[in-house]
Amino acid sequence: MGVRNLNAPKGDNGRHPYEYKNFGWAIKKAIDFGAGMEHLNLCPELDEPMFGNNYKVKFMSIFAHNVENWYLIDLAVMLYGYTLAPLYATLGPETLAYVLNVTSSVTLSLTVNKIQKIIDLKETDQLPHLKNLIIMDGGKGLEKMKLAAENAGLTVYTFN
């Protein structure tokens, strides 16, 4: 796994260097993240009759483009036996609300640039189950969006 370090000077090829991380590093981060989710009960077990009798499920929803933490959260979901409910960046508000509600998602991991869409839905009472946001990046406007989400009644965590 690797990402471009946009803070490093560009190389001879005119691009920022690619920084690679090994699988051991990724698994440790995923285990740590999953342990935090468990400790904080961010993905409570749901008894959902729509999935059949006695079927228990724990959903983690994710709303972001491909970023490093998306992959780490996906690993954590697999390691801890959760079910991932991915929301694609191109979805409109009605579909976002539908998926989050049909999965009774309590926690949503997302990037800063997606927070306002969720706040708009939360403030219009369209996301009754959603309680927590996990911000996966430190993009522009992080503190402003974090405060806005908290003012909309959401508990906000950051992926650090």
C-alpha positions as CSV (number, residue, x, y, z in Angstrom):
1,M,0.0,0.0,0.0
2,G,1.3,3.5,-0.7
3,V,0.4,7.1,-1.1
4,R,1.9,10.1,-2.7
5,N,3.4,12.5,-0.1
6,L,2.2,15.8,-1.4
7,N,4.2,17.6,1.3
8,A,7.5,16.3,0.0
9,P,9.5,18.0,-2.7
10,K,8.9,16.8,-6.2
11,G,11.4,14.4,-7.7
12,D,13.2,14.5,-11.0
13,N,10.1,13.1,-12.7
14,G,8.1,16.2,-11.6
15,R,6.0,14.2,-9.2
16,H,5.8,13.9,-5.4
17,P,7.4,10.7,-4.1
18,Y,5.3,7.6,-3.4
19,E,5.6,6.3,0.1
20,Y,5.0,2.6,0.6
21,K,3.8,0.9,3.8
22,N,4.0,-2.8,4.5
23,F,1.2,-5.2,5.3
24,G,2.3,-5.5,8.9
25,W,1.9,-1.8,9.4
26,A,-1.5,-1.9,7.8
27,I,-2.7,-4.8,9.9
28,K,-1.5,-3.1,13.1
29,K,-3.4,0.1,12.2
30,A,-6.5,-1.9,11.3
31,I,-6.4,-3.9,14.6
32,D,-5.9,-0.7,16.6
33,F,-8.8,1.0,14.8
34,G,-11.1,-2.0,15.3
35,A,-10.2,-2.2,19.0
36,G,-11.2,1.5,19.3
37,M,-14.5,0.8,17.5
38,E,-15.2,-2.1,19.9
39,H,-14.2,-0.1,23.0
40,L,-16.4,2.8,22.1
41,N,-19.2,0.5,20.8
42,L,-19.3,2.5,17.5
43,C,-20.9,-0.3,15.6
44,P,-23.5,-1.9,17.9
45,E,-24.9,-5.3,17.1
46,L,-28.2,-5.0,15.4
47,D,-30.9,-7.6,15.4
48,E,-32.3,-7.0,11.9
49,P,-35.3,-9.1,10.9
50,M,-34.8,-8.1,7.3
51,F,-31.7,-10.4,7.2
52,G,-33.5,-13.4,8.6
53,N,-34.2,-14.9,12.0
54,N,-31.5,-14.6,14.6
55,Y,-29.1,-12.9,12.3
56,K,-26.9,-10.3,14.1
57,V,-25.1,-7.7,12.1
58,K,-22.7,-4.8,12.9
59,F,-22.5,-2.1,10.2
60,M,-19.7,0.3,9.5
61,S,-20.6,2.8,6.8
62,I,-17.9,4.6,4.8
63,F,-18.4,7.7,2.5
64,A,-15.2,8.7,0.8
65,H,-13.1,8.5,-2.3
66,N,-10.1,6.1,-2.3
67,V,-7.8,7.2,0.5
68,E,-5.4,5.2,2.6
69,N,-7.7,5.1,5.7
70,W,-10.5,3.7,3.5
71,Y,-8.4,0.6,3.1
72,L,-7.5,0.4,6.8
73,I,-11.1,0.7,7.8
74,D,-12.0,-2.1,5.4
75,L,-9.3,-4.3,6.9
76,A,-10.7,-3.5,10.4
77,V,-14.2,-4.3,9.3
78,M,-13.0,-7.7,8.1
79,L,-10.9,-8.4,11.2
80,Y,-13.7,-7.6,13.6
81,G,-16.6,-9.3,11.7
82,Y,-18.5,-6.2,10.8
83,T,-20.3,-5.5,7.5
84,L,-19.1,-2.7,5.4
85,A,-21.8,-0.4,3.9
86,P,-19.8,1.7,1.3
87,L,-21.4,4.9,0.1
88,Y,-20.0,6.1,-3.2
89,A,-18.9,9.7,-3.6
90,T,-21.4,10.3,-6.4
91,L,-24.5,9.4,-4.5
92,G,-27.2,12.0,-4.0
93,P,-28.8,12.9,-0.6
94,E,-31.8,10.6,-1.0
95,T,-29.7,7.6,-1.7
96,L,-27.3,8.4,1.1
97,A,-30.1,8.6,3.6
98,Y,-31.7,5.4,2.2
99,V,-28.5,3.3,2.7
100,L,-27.7,4.8,6.1
101,N,-31.2,4.1,7.3
102,V,-31.7,0.7,5.8
103,T,-28.5,-0.4,7.6
104,S,-29.4,1.5,10.8
105,S,-25.9,2.9,10.6
106,V,-24.8,4.5,13.9
107,T,-21.3,5.4,12.7
108,L,-20.1,6.8,9.4
109,S,-16.4,7.1,8.4
110,L,-15.9,9.9,5.9
111,T,-13.6,12.5,4.5
112,V,-13.9,16.2,5.4
113,N,-15.3,17.2,2.0
114,K,-18.3,14.9,2.6
115,I,-19.3,16.2,6.0
116,Q,-21.7,18.9,4.9
117,K,-23.9,16.5,2.9
118,I,-24.3,14.5,6.1
119,I,-25.0,17.5,8.3
120,D,-27.7,18.7,5.8
121,L,-29.4,15.3,6.1
122,K,-29.0,15.1,9.9
123,E,-30.4,18.6,10.4
124,T,-33.5,17.7,8.4
125,D,-34.1,14.6,10.6
126,Q,-33.4,12.2,7.7
127,L,-30.7,10.2,9.6
128,P,-32.3,9.1,12.9
129,H,-29.8,6.3,13.6
130,L,-26.6,8.2,12.8
131,K,-24.8,9.3,16.0
132,N,-21.1,9.3,15.1
133,L,-18.7,10.5,12.4
134,I,-15.1,9.3,12.0
135,I,-13.2,11.8,9.9
136,M,-10.6,10.0,7.9
137,D,-8.5,12.8,6.7
138,G,-7.2,16.2,7.8
139,G,-8.5,18.1,4.8
140,K,-9.2,21.8,4.5
141,G,-11.8,23.1,6.9
142,L,-11.5,20.2,9.4
143,E,-12.1,22.2,12.5
144,K,-14.9,24.1,11.0
145,M,-16.7,21.0,9.8
146,K,-16.0,19.1,13.0
147,L,-17.7,21.9,15.0
148,A,-20.7,22.0,12.5
149,A,-21.2,18.3,12.8
150,E,-21.1,18.5,16.6
151,N,-23.7,21.3,16.5
152,A,-25.9,19.0,14.4
153,G,-25.8,16.5,17.3
154,L,-23.1,14.1,16.0
155,T,-20.2,12.9,18.0
156,V,-17.0,13.4,16.0
157,Y,-13.8,11.3,16.1
158,T,-10.8,11.6,13.9
159,F,-8.7,8.7,12.4
160,N,-5.3,9.3,13.9
